[in-house]
Amino acid sequence: MSSAPVQSLSVDPLSNAEVARIVGDVEDHGFAIREGLIPDALREALIERIDALMEGLDVPFGENRFLGHRTRRIFNLLARDPLFETAPTCPATLPVVEALLDDECLLSSLTAIEMNPGQQSQPLHSDDGSYGFPRPAPTSIVVAMWALTDFTEENGGTHVVPGTHRADSRPLRGEDPDTIQVEMPAGSVLFYNGSLWHGGGENRSEARRMGIVANYCAGYLRQEESQLLALSRDRVAAFSPRLRKLVGYGTYRGLIGHVDQRNPETLVDPDAETDMIWGKIGK
Ligand SMILES: O=C(O)CCC(=O)C(=O)O
């Protein structure tokens, strides 16, 4: 694990008006693309760190069409290096997520994706598919896909089916609706509702397409990655209070996630505020 000067890689916050515009696009179409959110210095540092991890961990290609036979992924990024702490709490993305879910949301997973030349397109899917909600589903998953390289039609920019966050079904195997392909320069972010039908494109280029997928869920859902197990308490103790809560060291509505009626953040910070539901119920 490196000791990167994380603070020097700061990101400009979004204005309230811009947050509202992005939220409106995600609500209307299921997705929104915004350019220029991730500064080059941070983007390049992330690529460098991901490359070092890919080599150090000897990360293999995926073993099926969904994970991608020419695609490598690093899961559980927060356990790998402090630099990745910049992504879940990013002031250019988290306010959008909080506006679409609420500020009790959780980080569900944080994954680096390196899609290499020759990768076939990924089957269309929706990220909330495993929860089994009746459809249309309540907004319970929101994803911010960071473009660390350009996403183009040729290198496999993500396919999306606009409006399908309100569809009454998930994409069926072999279903082949019209899609639009997300093209965005490096440093952009694709925001989407977890019900939206989407999938990685085919990489017909000579270069890799790299991204970080920050997947957030409502605070009452089980996270895709079991971060309470995947992250050591020492790691979590080093996080900011906001990040601790995002990975699960907090409660939903002062109840869900408690430990002996206390906020689990007190396990890593005995002075943490513990504002629990029991203190609000009349005698
Ligand atoms: O790589 C992409 O464009 C999409 C990836 C994705 O949706 C996934 O792996 O679940």
The ligand as an ORCA input file, in Angstrom:
! r2SCAN-3c Opt
* xyz 0 1
  O     -17.661     -1.748    -18.633
  C     -18.770     -1.242    -18.848
  O     -18.961     -0.386    -19.703
  C     -19.948     -1.704    -18.032
  C     -19.563     -2.703    -17.004
  C     -20.720     -3.251    -16.274
  O     -21.841     -2.846    -16.430
  C     -20.522     -4.344    -15.311
  O     -19.466     -4.980    -15.305
  O     -21.499     -4.622    -14.547
*
